[in-house]
Amino acid sequence: AGENTETLNPLGGMYTTPEIGATLEAAQQQFGVLQKAYRTAVASAKWSKTIASPVTHSVNLFGNIGFAWSNGHFDMSGPSPFKVLGANIDALNDVELQGHFDEMVKLGVIGQSPSLSEVRALFKDGNVEALLESRASASNITKRQKIANGVSKAKSGAESVYQMEDDVWKIFGFNNESSRYADALYGKKVNELTPSEREVVFEKSAENVKNTYANYSRAPQSVQKLRFLPIGNFVTFQAEAYRTQFNIFALAKAEISEGKRTNNPKLTQIGKNRMAGAVSYNLFRRSLVEGSAVMAGVGLTGALSGLSTEQEQTKKSDIQKFLPPWSTNSDVYYLDISPGNVQYIDANASDPFGNTSRIVNAFMNGDDLGESLANSLAEAVGPFADPEMVANTLNNVLNNKKSSGAPLTTPGMTDVDKGLAYANEFYDLFKPGLFNSVKTFRQSENKVRDGLLMMVGNRPYSVDINKQFGYKSYDLSKTIRDAEKEGNTDLYNESIKEMSELYMAAIRLGVPSKDLVENMKGITKDNRYKIRTGKYVR
């Protein structure tokens, strides 16, 4: 191989026989094709769940309020972000606004959505962008190429809308920062600054926005490269959430210190306002979560759970047993709790700093210090270590299990039914988020409430306790049978105990005993008795 080769790196400059060399080259080419196909599949799945999802667009627009609020950005003066973006797409004919947009691009403030940039990078890795562009630009295009042209335009249009939803808040943040610093540094309004003063203020403001709002270009290369691996989903955004949350507090502290050192009370006040914004945002969110919990009868949560009654704590613990994995440690807004059913919103799903709350909750939910530390660490690294969605689907098919915990196929299914079940799993992977939103809305019993929630980026979930019990029972029944065959008393007792706790929790949540018993498929009559009575030690 040549010394400068990249395809066979790190074998550059080394020698081997022609036969081995040809085998290595063929293997590398095959791997390259598979690698590109995998990256294209990942990009397509992520695109369908974000850009092709109205709810995710709402999350992108309204979720970014968290960045603005946490920075204490409430000043509505300055060029309207919507008008600035409108001027860029020629919706408004305003040279000054167009110039402001160009300046934002030059300073690196806008055009840096972490989620969108990650998807675009994956498409680029898979050469899908180049393929669409080549088809779209051909002079003598066929019918198939016309379709590709239309797909390319539709894709670009949807991505532009997604990017603008992100840019609105960064322009808003820049306006706030430049107004603050123009006053703190020169005692002037932005439009009164000299060219040299304006340059100083704008550079400082751009730097602050890039450090306290999610920005793809500021994510470490090591994080960006995780998109190549079958782990993590939208890891760049989560890394940016951690980085910006730390930077907001660090910047506020630095501004307060620098203001005192230079005897500049205006700079000190900027830091205080930023600190107040970050604290008040978290307190406001916490108050909504606690208010929802109290109204639902589960008492206070998190660090305040000790103030709840024993009955309230039990109810909260019972519900947590049946929440889907992604909501186990989340802050929850309860919409309705009725016998056998819980409707809720995952408050952390639309919050840019939501995973920090999950880390804290995971720690609080542990039974002892060791478990608390392990759970919180798992939540912290989860976004970077959990299976990527394509890899997760492949894993589900191989292990015959859906992400919800339900079996993918069951005994007695025909080969055709099994094939359809596998095909449906892949369909769900690439199905546009729009379809899920429509399905959720059509099945909703309160369309006005849920429609409004979805419009502001909150997805309502409905948990059927009996159905979730059935999924968990299916897994535990296999464990119980294996433990009995192997004579593993400890595993047997542990599994019977877990099933018994699930059974009792479901009973307390209003599921009839006979329905739960019917769901204990594959469990012997004797074991069912132990589960129902709690007499599981033998």
C-alpha angles and dihedrals in degrees: 000000000000117000093242097045117131100183093068099029125178089031093068112135094016127116135222139156119293090245095054090042091054091048092051092049092049092048091049092051092049091048090049091055093047091046093053091046091052093048091048090051091050092048092048093049093048092045092052092050095047117020092032093048121088091198091054089051087054090048089050092052102038098029091064088066084085091066093048095046093045090054092049091244106160102131110117095191123106129058111335108253090218092052092047091053090042091055090053092058091043093250085125126035100218121135093194093053091046089052091051090053092050090051091052089053092047091051091049094240098127137034092052106107105159097211096044093043090052092052092046091050091052092050089050090050089054093046091235092128092053091048094051093045093049091051093045094051099047113121098213102041128183126220090264090051090050088056090049088050091054092046091051092051093046091048093049092047094052091047091050090055090049091050093049091053087058095041094053091071096043091054088047090050092048091051090053094046095047092048091050096047095042087059097039097047103033107010090239141113117253094254090054096057122112116238092260093046091047091053092053093047095045094048091049092046093048091050091051093049092048089051098045103034122060108271124178094208091058095054112105116257089238089062095044090053091058086081086078092061130078091242133085132023120234089346092168093064093047091049088050091050090057092044097048095044090055092043094053092059093039092051092047091052091047093049092050092048094045092047091054093044093052094036091241107144092183091060090046089052091052089058092046092050091050092049091047090050093052094047096043092049091056093043092050092051091046092052091053092050094047093045091052092048094049092048090050091052098245094111128221119337140209115013090354095056090101088071092061124094120257090251092053092048091050092051092050091048091048092053093047090058090066102038116111115263094258092058101041094103098023129116105252133208105206113217098177139346115198131160107299096356138081124189118193148148122236098232093195095055094076096032115095089212094041097118091061088061090049090053091053093045092049089055092048093047094057119108093221139007094269094051092044092054092045093048094048091047090050090052092047095054096030096095089055099038106036115103114275111246097256092045089046092054091050089049091050091053092048092048096039093235136119122225088251089061095253118131113259093216130012134207112277096035116131121237088255092053091048091049090051090049091053092045091050090053090058091042089056089051094058099028110122115251087237090071092053091049092051091047092049091049095047092050094046117114090203104044096170094053097041093042091055091046092052091048090062094044102266118128116205116221127201119203118200101204095200093050092049089048088054092053092050092043090054092057096041093048090062091049091050092050092048091048091052092049092049094042090236101159096179094053091044094052092043092052094045089049092051091048091048092051090050091048093050091046091051090049091052089049091057106263113142114245093233091058091052092048090052088055093055092091115171093020119117123239091248092053091046089056091052091048093050095046099036091235096132103137112096 
